[in-house]
């Protein structure tokens, strides 16, 4: 990951941490994905990237999370929630470039 990518990911992470989890996503399962768990797993992998601990196993989990976010995004009707998960997807995509 280049310095520019690291800086971008750090800014995205800061923004993510300031954004409240959307109320509409507490509880639903969309396309077989628990939305709270998907957020938690994806954010955990991004944090591991920032902390320099994204090993091959976590990278594989991050790629699965990224695919899951892509799968659910078209089915999220709440705009606040859709925006939140688009940001999560974009952040995960940057982290996946490691």
C-alpha positions in Angstrom: 0.0 0.0 0.0 1.4 3.4 -1.0 1.6 6.3 1.4 -1.2 8.0 -0.4 -3.4 4.9 -0.1 -2.6 4.7 3.6 -3.5 8.4 4.1 -6.7 7.9 2.2 -7.6 4.9 4.2 -6.8 6.7 7.5 -9.1 9.6 6.5 -11.9 7.2 5.4 -11.5 5.3 8.8 -11.8 8.6 10.7 -15.0 9.5 8.8 -16.4 6.0 9.4 -15.8 6.2 13.1 -17.6 9.5 13.3 -20.6 8.2 11.4 -23.3 6.5 13.5 -24.4 3.1 12.5 -27.8 3.4 10.7 -30.7 2.5 12.9 -32.4 0.7 9.9 -29.6 -1.9 9.9 -30.0 -3.1 13.4 -31.5 -6.6 13.0 -32.1 -7.1 9.3 -30.5 -9.9 7.3 -30.2 -9.0 3.6 -29.3 -11.6 1.0 -28.2 -13.9 3.9 -25.9 -11.3 5.5 -26.4 -10.0 9.0 -25.8 -6.3 8.5 -24.3 -5.6 11.9 -21.9 -8.5 11.6 -21.0 -7.5 8.1 -20.1 -4.0 9.3 -18.1 -5.4 12.3 -16.1 -7.9 10.3 -15.4 -5.4 7.5 -14.4 -2.6 9.9 -12.2 -5.1 11.8 -10.3 -6.0 8.7 -9.8 -2.3 7.7 -8.5 -1.6 11.2 -6.1 -4.5 10.9 -4.9 -3.0 7.7 -4.3 0.4 9.3 -2.5 -1.3 12.2 -0.3 -3.3 9.9 -1.7 -6.7 10.9 -3.6 -7.7 7.8 -2.2 -11.1 7.1 -3.3 -13.5 4.3 -6.1 -14.9 6.4 -7.6 -11.5 7.2 -7.1 -10.4 3.6 -9.2 -13.3 2.5 -11.9 -12.4 5.1 -11.8 -8.7 3.9 -12.3 -9.9 0.3 -15.3 -11.9 1.3 -16.7 -8.9 3.2 -16.2 -6.7 0.2 -18.1 -9.1 -2.0 -20.9 -9.4 0.6 -21.2 -5.6 0.8 -21.4 -5.4 -3.0 -24.1 -8.1 -2.9 -26.3 -6.4 -0.3 -26.0 -2.7 -1.5 -28.6 -2.9 -4.3 -31.1 -4.2 -1.7 -30.7 -1.5 0.9 -33.6 0.9 0.5 -32.8 3.3 3.4 -30.6 6.1 1.9 -28.7 6.7 5.1 -27.9 3.0 5.4 -27.0 2.8 1.7 -24.6 5.7 2.0 -23.0 4.1 5.1 -22.5 0.8 3.4 -21.2 2.5 0.2 -18.5 4.1 2.3 -17.8 0.8 4.0 -17.4 -0.8 0.6 -15.1 2.0 -0.6 -13.0 1.8 2.5 -12.7 -2.0 2.2 -11.7 -1.7 -1.4 -8.8 0.6 -0.5 -7.7 -1.7 2.3 -7.9 -4.8 0.1 -5.2 -3.2 -2.2 -2.7 -3.6 0.7 
